[in-house]
Amino acid sequence: MREFQSLKFLSVFKGVFTKLGVDYAMMEKILQIKLTMDERRVPTIFNDTGKKKEGNQFLKSLWIYGLYSLILLPFLLLGDNYIFQLSLVFGIILFILMTSMISDFSAVLLDVRDKNIIQTKPVGRKTIAAAKIVHIMIYIAFVAGAFTTIPLFVGLYKHGIFFALIFLIEIVLTVLLVVVLTSLLYLVILRFFDGEKLKDIINYVQILLSVGVVLGYQVLIRLFEFTDLDMVYTFNWWHFLIPPLWYAAPYEVFLNGNFSGSLIAFTVLAVLVPVIAIFCYAKLMPSFERNLEKLLSDTKTGRPKRNWLDEVAAKLLCRSKEERIFFRFAASMMKKEREFKLKVFPALGMSIFFPFLFMFTFSEDGGLEEMAEGNLFLFIYFCNFMIPSLVYMLKFSEGFKGAWLFKAAPVERISYAYSGALKAFLVKLYVPVFVAVSLVFIWVFTVRILPDLAAVFLGGLLQTLIAHKVVNEDGFPFSMSFEFAQEAGTTKMLMLSLLTGAFIGAHFIAASIGWGIYIYIAILAAALWIGWQRVFWENKKGGKENRDLALNRTD
């Protein structure tokens, strides 16, 4: 088994692990095996094809993070308003590390598959937990290194060696903060829940974290006011809850000589919180591993009851028994599949959040009364912006190996498979989000926008149909592995998302003409009806051939 440079570096801290009660030799052996197995794992960010690849694909993907890091450079070159510049820099760094932790490494942290192997050997719980957390930290450190190496050298060139030294120390503290606080959060959840409910709670927490890091970045950028061509920061007590400010404060204190009480407190928090968190985790490691065994339990009892709303929607919207079956199947998959929800729900959260964010960002100072007279309600089109990616995800499932059922089932018209799935998507995901946002918009802009909301809704339905035609026409829904979820052409998905802009332009033009909005609604309704008939038209003669073709593509 080959030696890893990361483990050689880790041996420098052997004494620290020993004092924490960890069997370092055993932990190193476990890590060596895990790192060897990782050479076959493909990370989410670089999961582009199903072809066999040699070597550690995670390490080969790090250049992407290096490319992303270029967005940090303008903030480092602007000047020396460190509290503004570095809070944004560390906000972006925390966002990248947290999303990587959630998408790639939460599964590693919560993995229970190796317990039957390791726990049958004389290995302590502390050693197992330490191996797990260090395993994750090694990879998060690689991500952080790839994402911050170029900014580090730019900061060294622009601001000097002391700046680079602070930057390097804070990257280490940031990695500790992200990994340990995420672990402690999962520990709290594991403590109070068990079985299937625990798995669902963890899934929703991961979704909330994904949404929360984006919301936090939006809150962060609004802490500053633009005054006399400069960004001005005014302290409030709740700013203690915003970690990027902690990591920006040391630059103001040590480089600009600003020794205000709030900045000193932020500096102390930047060091103290990660250190306290790592010691808390060290003490709670055995409890974490013990509670992790709850994931092995299954508390489901009896046959699940059918959702009466789904039944009503299936009878109202589906034309045949076969289409109703696929509708119920898709609705059930969307409700129960945790991986699907983890991929889709953050985008739904953005669809709810962004219309209000941009509406208030671009609003005037006249308050709601003045806002109600304008056209800012068009920001509701952000609900439609996410449609292509959500429709595309209807291809994928954790249980994709069960797609052989499509071969065994006597499916007469395969068009019903995706028409039922699309209707389930609209009923379960799109319509609830659109209605929730619309109700608030009607309260703000009054009922005068009802025709506009009707146009937006019909545009969303038409965009759903177009997205399906472009990316999901082949095969059956939920018949592919999530390993191929990044396989779609980036250009194709981007163009489908930008199609929302075409709908906005058409809506704006229609609204500027007398009865134009009603003509536009009629055109959308006609296009939707004709499009639906053409996309899902299938005669019985060609049914068997189309079914066989879809099954081959499912394979």
WOLINFEN-V618447 format. One record per residue. N is the residue number from 0. RES is the residue in one letter. PHI is phi in radians with two decimals (NA if undefined). D_FIRST is the distance of its C-alpha to the first C-alpha in Angstrom with 2 decimals. Layout:
BEGIN
N;RES;PHI;D_FIRST + N;RES;PHI;D_FIRST
END
This chain:
BEGIN
0;M;NA;0.00 + 1;R;-1.33;3.78 + 2;E;-1.46;6.72 + 3;F;-2.01;9.49 + 4;Q;-1.08;13.06 + 5;S;-1.11;14.51 + 6;L;-1.27;12.89 + 7;K;-1.12;14.21 + 8;F;-1.14;17.51 + 9;L;-1.12;17.50 + 10;S;-1.09;17.44 + 11;V;-1.06;20.96 + 12;F;-1.73;22.22 + 13;K;-1.00;20.86 + 14;G;-1.11;24.49 + 15;V;-1.11;25.62 + 16;F;-1.13;23.20 + 17;T;-1.09;24.19 + 18;K;-1.13;27.84 + 19;L;-1.46;27.39 + 20;G;1.52;26.32 + 21;V;-1.74;22.60 + 22;D;-1.35;20.13 + 23;Y;-1.13;17.94 + 24;A;-1.09;15.18 + 25;M;-1.21;15.01 + 26;M;-1.07;15.32 + 27;E;-1.11;12.44 + 28;K;-1.17;10.12 + 29;I;-1.09;11.91 + 30;L;-1.11;11.64 + 31;Q;-1.09;7.90 + 32;I;-1.18;8.12 + 33;K;-1.11;11.28 + 34;L;-1.16;10.35 + 35;T;-1.15;7.86 + 36;M;-1.18;10.92 + 37;D;-1.14;13.26 + 38;E;-1.13;12.60 + 39;R;-1.73;14.94 + 40;R;-1.58;17.50 + 41;V;-1.86;20.65 + 42;P;-1.23;22.61 + 43;T;-1.01;26.31 + 44;I;-1.24;27.56 + 45;F;-2.19;25.91 + 46;N;-1.53;26.15 + 47;D;-1.72;28.51 + 48;T;-2.53;27.94 + 49;G;-1.65;26.64 + 50;K;-1.31;25.12 + 51;K;-1.21;21.58 + 52;K;-2.20;19.60 + 53;E;-1.78;16.47 + 54;G;1.44;14.17 + 55;N;-1.36;14.69 + 56;Q;-1.19;18.41 + 57;F;-1.09;19.11 + 58;L;-1.14;18.44 + 59;K;-1.25;20.47 + 60;S;-1.55;23.24 + 61;L;-1.13;23.85 + 62;W;-1.09;26.57 + 63;I;-1.13;28.72 + 64;Y;-1.12;28.79 + 65;G;-1.07;29.69 + 66;L;-1.17;32.52 + 67;Y;-1.06;33.69 + 68;S;-1.13;33.84 + 69;L;-1.11;36.80 + 70;I;-1.22;39.03 + 71;L;-1.43;38.70 + 72;L;-1.09;40.14 + 73;P;-1.01;43.84 + 74;F;-1.19;43.75 + 75;L;-1.46;42.49 + 76;L;-1.81;45.15 + 77;L;-1.18;48.18 + 78;G;2.89;49.38 + 79;D;-2.27;48.98 + 80;N;-1.49;49.81 + 81;Y;-1.13;46.50 + 82;I;-1.10;47.18 + 83;F;-1.41;47.70 + 84;Q;-1.12;45.14 + 85;L;-1.35;42.18 + 86;S;-1.15;42.86 + 87;L;-1.19;42.50 + 88;V;-1.04;39.36 + 89;F;-1.29;37.66 + 90;G;-1.10;39.14 + 91;I;-1.19;37.33 + 92;I;-1.08;34.06 + 93;L;-1.08;34.34 + 94;F;-1.09;35.18 + 95;I;-1.11;32.10 + 96;L;-1.17;29.72 + 97;M;-1.18;31.50 + 98;T;-1.16;31.55 + 99;S;-1.13;27.82 + 100;M;-1.07;27.28 + 101;I;-1.24;29.58 + 102;S;-1.33;28.52 + 103;D;-1.86;24.72 + 104;F;-2.09;23.73 + 105;S;-1.09;26.48 + 106;A;-1.10;24.90 + 107;V;-1.21;21.64 + 108;L;-1.10;23.84 + 109;L;-1.74;25.86 + 110;D;-1.28;23.16 + 111;V;-2.08;23.89 + 112;R;-1.22;21.91 + 113;D;-1.57;19.11 + 114;K;-1.13;21.84 + 115;N;-1.11;22.36 + 116;I;-1.59;18.82 + 117;I;-1.30;18.40 + 118;Q;-1.29;22.09 + 119;T;-1.43;22.34 + 120;K;-1.85;20.17 + 121;P;-1.31;21.62 + 122;V;-2.14;20.52 + 123;G;-1.27;23.37 + 124;R;-1.09;24.58 + 125;K;-1.08;24.41 + 126;T;-1.16;20.71 + 127;I;-1.09;20.14 + 128;A;-1.15;22.54 + 129;A;-1.12;21.19 + 130;A;-1.07;17.63 + 131;K;-1.16;19.40 + 132;I;-1.23;21.68 + 133;V;-1.22;19.21 + 134;H;-0.97;16.98 + 135;I;-1.19;20.23 + 136;M;-1.10;21.37 + 137;I;-1.04;18.42 + 138;Y;-1.31;19.42 + 139;I;-1.11;23.09 + 140;A;-1.12;22.76 + 141;F;-1.10;21.45 + 142;V;-1.08;24.45 + 143;A;-1.08;26.79 + 144;G;-1.12;25.65 + 145;A;-1.11;26.16 + 146;F;-1.40;29.47 + 147;T;-2.03;30.87 + 148;T;-1.11;29.83 + 149;I;-1.11;32.84 + 150;P;-1.03;35.25 + 151;L;-1.07;34.10 + 152;F;-1.24;35.09 + 153;V;-1.14;38.25 + 154;G;-1.12;39.16 + 155;L;-1.10;38.57 + 156;Y;-1.18;40.88 + 157;K;-1.42;43.50 + 158;H;-2.05;43.64 + 159;G;1.80;42.14 + 160;I;-1.17;39.44 + 161;F;-1.17;40.53 + 162;F;-1.05;40.19 + 163;A;-1.13;36.62 + 164;L;-1.15;35.70 + 165;I;-1.07;37.16 + 166;F;-1.04;35.44 + 167;L;-1.14;31.98 + 168;I;-1.09;32.60 + 169;E;-1.26;33.92 + 170;I;-1.13;30.96 + 171;V;-1.06;28.80 + 172;L;-1.12;31.55 + 173;T;-1.15;31.76 + 174;V;-1.05;28.11 + 175;L;-1.04;28.64 + 176;L;-1.07;31.89 + 177;V;-1.10;30.64 + 178;V;-1.22;27.63 + 179;V;-1.27;29.35 + 180;L;-1.15;32.75 + 181;T;-1.10;31.36 + 182;S;-1.12;29.55 + 183;L;-1.15;32.79 + 184;L;-1.11;34.78 + 185;Y;-1.12;32.71 + 186;L;-1.08;33.08 + 187;V;-1.08;36.86 + 188;I;-1.12;36.91 + 189;L;-1.09;34.83 + 190;R;-1.20;37.29 + 191;F;-1.87;40.39 + 192;F;-2.26;39.43 + 193;D;-2.61;37.78 + 194;G;1.02;37.11 + 195;E;-1.11;37.93 + 196;K;-1.07;39.99 + 197;L;-1.07;37.00 + 198;K;-1.09;34.99 + 199;D;-1.19;38.03 + 200;I;-1.09;38.57 + 201;I;-1.07;35.01 + 202;N;-1.07;35.49 + 203;Y;-1.20;38.79 + 204;V;-1.13;37.44 + 205;Q;-1.08;34.76 + 206;I;-1.13;37.65 + 207;L;-1.12;39.84 + 208;L;-1.12;37.17 + 209;S;-1.05;36.82 + 210;V;-1.25;40.60 + 211;G;-1.09;40.99 + 212;V;-1.16;38.92 + 213;V;-1.26;41.16 + 214;L;-1.11;44.29 + 215;G;-1.08;43.27 + 216;Y;-1.14;42.97 + 217;Q;-1.19;46.46 + 218;V;-1.13;47.86 + 219;L;-1.02;46.36 + 220;I;-1.21;48.01 + 221;R;-1.62;51.34 + 222;L;-1.36;51.41 + 223;F;-1.94;52.86 + 224;E;-2.00;56.32 + 225;F;-1.52;57.27 + 226;T;-2.32;60.23 + 227;D;0.90;61.83 + 228;L;1.07;58.92 + 229;D;-2.47;56.46 + 230;M;-1.59;54.25 + 231;V;-1.93;55.63 + 232;Y;-1.88;53.72 + 233;T;-2.12;55.67 + 234;F;-1.30;54.06 + 235;N;-2.34;54.26 + 236;W;-1.03;52.95 + 237;W;-1.28;50.71 + 238;H;-1.17;48.74 + 239;F;-1.12;46.82 + 240;L;-1.58;45.01 + 241;I;-1.97;43.66 + 242;P;-0.95;40.38 + 243;P;-0.98;40.64 + 244;L;-1.19;43.81 + 245;W;-1.03;42.03 + 246;Y;-1.44;39.71 + 247;A;-1.48;42.60 + 248;A;-1.05;44.83 + 249;P;-0.98;43.22 + 250;Y;-1.19;44.03 + 251;E;-1.16;47.66 + 252;V;-1.21;47.81 + 253;F;-1.57;46.23 + 254;L;-1.77;47.08 + 255;N;-1.79;50.38 + 256;G;1.14;51.63 + 257;N;-1.63;52.40 + 258;F;-1.82;52.44 + 259;S;-1.18;53.78 + 260;G;-1.04;52.98 + 261;S;-1.16;51.11 + 262;L;-1.20;48.76 + 263;I;-1.14;48.04 + 264;A;-1.11;47.36 + 265;F;-1.06;44.97 + 266;T;-1.09;43.13 + 267;V;-1.10;42.82 + 268;L;-1.09;41.51 + 269;A;-1.02;38.84 + 270;V;-1.61;37.33 + 271;L;-1.25;38.44 + 272;V;-1.08;37.46 + 273;P;-1.08;33.68 + 274;V;-1.17;33.59 + 275;I;-1.10;35.66 + 276;A;-1.09;33.63 + 277;I;-1.20;30.30 + 278;F;-1.27;32.00 + 279;C;-1.11;33.64 + 280;Y;-1.14;30.40 + 281;A;-1.05;28.88 + 282;K;-1.25;31.90 + 283;L;-1.71;31.81 + 284;M;-0.96;28.10 + 285;P;-1.05;28.85 + 286;S;-1.12;31.76 + 287;F;-1.08;29.74 + 288;E;-1.17;27.22 + 289;R;-1.17;30.19 + 290;N;-1.25;32.18 + 291;L;-1.10;29.31 + 292;E;-1.15;29.82 + 293;K;-1.10;33.10 + 294;L;-1.16;31.33 + 295;L;-1.41;30.81 + 296;S;-1.48;34.57 + 297;D;-2.31;37.01 + 298;T;-1.72;40.56 + 299;K;-1.18;42.13 + 300;T;-2.31;45.31 + 301;G;1.27;47.66 + 302;R;-1.49;48.09 + 303;P;-1.09;47.82 + 304;K;-1.42;51.23 + 305;R;-1.31;52.11 + 306;N;-1.37;52.87 + 307;W;-1.14;56.60 + 308;L;-1.14;56.29 + 309;D;-1.10;53.89 + 310;E;-1.11;56.36 + 311;V;-1.11;59.26 + 312;A;-1.10;57.40 + 313;A;-1.10;56.35 + 314;K;-1.23;59.98 + 315;L;-1.37;61.39 + 316;L;-1.75;58.98 + 317;C;-1.76;57.89 + 318;R;-1.48;60.31 + 319;S;-2.39;59.07 + 320;K;-1.10;57.43 + 321;E;-1.12;54.36 + 322;E;-1.16;53.90 + 323;R;-1.13;54.38 + 324;I;-1.10;51.59 + 325;F;-1.19;49.17 + 326;F;-1.06;50.50 + 327;R;-1.11;49.77 + 328;F;-1.07;46.33 + 329;A;-1.14;45.40 + 330;A;-1.09;47.00 + 331;S;-1.17;45.01 + 332;M;-1.11;41.68 + 333;M;-1.14;42.52 + 334;K;-1.38;43.37 + 335;K;-1.78;40.44 + 336;E;-1.31;37.38 + 337;R;-1.21;35.52 + 338;E;-1.13;33.26 + 339;F;-1.08;36.41 + 340;K;-1.12;38.24 + 341;L;-1.14;35.42 + 342;K;-1.39;35.63 + 343;V;-1.71;39.45 + 344;F;-1.10;41.03 + 345;P;-1.02;40.07 + 346;A;-1.14;41.94 + 347;L;-1.13;44.84 + 348;G;-1.06;44.88 + 349;M;-1.11;45.17 + 350;S;-1.10;47.99 + 351;I;-1.38;49.89 + 352;F;-1.38;49.25 + 353;F;-1.11;49.72 + 354;P;-0.99;53.33 + 355;F;-1.29;54.51 + 356;L;-1.03;52.49 + 357;F;-1.29;54.01 + 358;M;-1.08;57.39 + 359;F;-1.42;57.79 + 360;T;-1.17;56.15 + 361;F;-1.70;58.76 + 362;S;-1.35;61.66 + 363;E;-1.46;64.70 + 364;D;-1.45;66.03 + 365;G;-1.37;68.78 + 366;G;1.50;66.87 + 367;L;-1.12;66.53 + 368;E;-1.06;70.12 + 369;E;-1.24;69.58 + 370;M;-1.10;66.14 + 371;A;-1.10;67.73 + 372;E;-1.57;69.91 + 373;G;-1.66;67.16 + 374;N;-1.93;64.60 + 375;L;-1.18;61.45 + 376;F;-1.11;61.07 + 377;L;-1.14;59.47 + 378;F;-1.16;56.23 + 379;I;-1.13;55.90 + 380;Y;-1.12;54.49 + 381;F;-1.11;51.14 + 382;C;-1.12;51.06 + 383;N;-1.59;50.98 + 384;F;-1.11;48.50 + 385;M;-1.50;45.50 + 386;I;-0.98;46.82 + 387;P;-1.01;44.85 + 388;S;-1.18;41.41 + 389;L;-1.22;42.51 + 390;V;-1.12;43.97 + 391;Y;-1.07;40.84 + 392;M;-1.22;38.76 + 393;L;-1.17;40.96 + 394;K;-1.28;38.77 + 395;F;-1.93;35.71 + 396;S;-2.78;34.81 + 397;E;-1.17;32.07 + 398;G;-1.67;33.68 + 399;F;-1.06;33.86 + 400;K;-1.18;32.94 + 401;G;-1.36;36.38 + 402;A;-1.13;38.01 + 403;W;-1.08;38.80 + 404;L;-1.08;41.79 + 405;F;-1.13;43.40 + 406;K;-1.23;43.49 + 407;A;-1.35;45.05 + 408;A;-1.30;47.51 + 409;P;-1.41;50.86 + 410;V;-1.37;50.63 + 411;E;-1.49;53.82 + 412;R;-2.20;53.49 + 413;I;-1.18;50.02 + 414;S;-1.07;51.70 + 415;Y;-1.19;52.25 + 416;A;-1.07;48.50 + 417;Y;-1.47;48.08 + 418;S;-1.14;51.63 + 419;G;-1.13;51.07 + 420;A;-1.15;47.70 + 421;L;-1.15;49.29 + 422;K;-1.14;52.20 + 423;A;-1.13;49.89 + 424;F;-1.03;48.03 + 425;L;-1.12;51.40 + 426;V;-1.26;52.69 + 427;K;-1.49;49.61 + 428;L;-2.07;48.20 + 429;Y;-1.27;50.49 + 430;V;-1.06;53.94 + 431;P;-1.01;53.20 + 432;V;-1.15;51.76 + 433;F;-1.11;54.63 + 434;V;-1.14;57.28 + 435;A;-1.06;55.97 + 436;V;-1.19;56.02 + 437;S;-1.09;59.34 + 438;L;-1.06;61.08 + 439;V;-1.19;60.32 + 440;F;-1.13;61.38 + 441;I;-1.12;64.62 + 442;W;-1.11;65.31 + 443;V;-1.39;64.84 + 444;F;-1.75;66.45 + 445;T;1.25;68.89 + 446;V;-1.23;69.54 + 447;R;-1.08;70.48 + 448;I;-1.59;66.89 + 449;L;-0.98;66.85 + 450;P;-1.07;67.49 + 451;D;-1.15;64.69 + 452;L;-1.13;62.28 + 453;A;-1.10;63.34 + 454;A;-1.15;62.54 + 455;V;-1.10;59.11 + 456;F;-1.11;58.36 + 457;L;-1.11;59.52 + 458;G;-1.10;57.51 + 459;G;-1.12;54.39 + 460;L;-1.11;55.09 + 461;L;-1.16;55.63 + 462;Q;-1.16;52.45 + 463;T;-1.05;50.55 + 464;L;-1.13;52.06 + 465;I;-1.13;51.23 + 466;A;-1.07;47.60 + 467;H;-1.06;47.27 + 468;K;-1.05;48.90 + 469;V;-1.44;46.50 + 470;V;-2.00;43.08 + 471;N;-2.18;43.45 + 472;E;-1.25;45.94 + 473;D;-1.56;43.53 + 474;G;1.32;42.07 + 475;F;-1.97;42.55 + 476;P;-1.17;41.90 + 477;F;1.05;38.72 + 478;S;-2.00;37.19 + 479;M;-2.20;34.13 + 480;S;-1.32;30.77 + 481;F;-1.14;30.46 + 482;E;-1.05;27.45 + 483;F;-1.81;30.22 + 484;A;-1.21;32.41 + 485;Q;-1.76;31.92 + 486;E;-1.40;32.78 + 487;A;-1.09;36.50 + 488;G;-1.08;37.89 + 489;T;-1.04;38.28 + 490;T;-1.09;41.69 + 491;K;-1.08;42.94 + 492;M;-1.17;42.08 + 493;L;-1.12;43.51 + 494;M;-1.11;46.73 + 495;L;-1.14;47.11 + 496;S;-1.21;46.78 + 497;L;-1.22;49.24 + 498;L;-1.03;51.61 + 499;T;-1.00;52.51 + 500;G;-1.10;54.15 + 501;A;-1.15;56.37 + 502;F;-1.13;57.53 + 503;I;-1.12;58.28 + 504;G;-1.06;60.31 + 505;A;-1.11;62.25 + 506;H;-1.12;62.91 + 507;F;-1.09;64.15 + 508;I;-1.14;66.49 + 509;A;-1.10;67.81 + 510;A;-1.21;68.44 + 511;S;-1.46;70.50 + 512;I;-1.86;72.98 + 513;G;-0.53;75.63 + 514;W;-1.72;74.49 + 515;G;-1.05;71.36 + 516;I;-1.15;68.91 + 517;Y;-1.30;70.58 + 518;I;-1.13;70.57 + 519;Y;-1.11;66.87 + 520;I;-1.09;66.24 + 521;A;-1.11;68.18 + 522;I;-1.12;66.21 + 523;L;-1.09;62.86 + 524;A;-1.10;64.08 + 525;A;-1.15;65.29 + 526;A;-1.10;62.09 + 527;L;-1.16;60.01 + 528;W;-1.14;62.17 + 529;I;-1.14;62.22 + 530;G;-1.08;58.52 + 531;W;-1.10;57.55 + 532;Q;-1.11;59.78 + 533;R;-1.30;58.36 + 534;V;-1.17;54.66 + 535;F;-1.85;54.87 + 536;W;-1.34;57.60 + 537;E;-2.78;56.81 + 538;N;-1.42;59.40 + 539;K;-1.15;59.05 + 540;K;-1.11;59.23 + 541;G;-1.59;56.07 + 542;G;-1.08;54.34 + 543;K;-1.13;52.54 + 544;E;-1.08;51.32 + 545;N;-1.14;50.03 + 546;R;-1.12;48.34 + 547;D;-1.08;46.52 + 548;L;-1.11;45.43 + 549;A;-1.11;44.08 + 550;L;-1.14;42.20 + 551;N;-1.09;40.59 + 552;R;-1.25;39.48 + 553;T;-1.10;38.17 + 554;D;-1.07;35.95
END
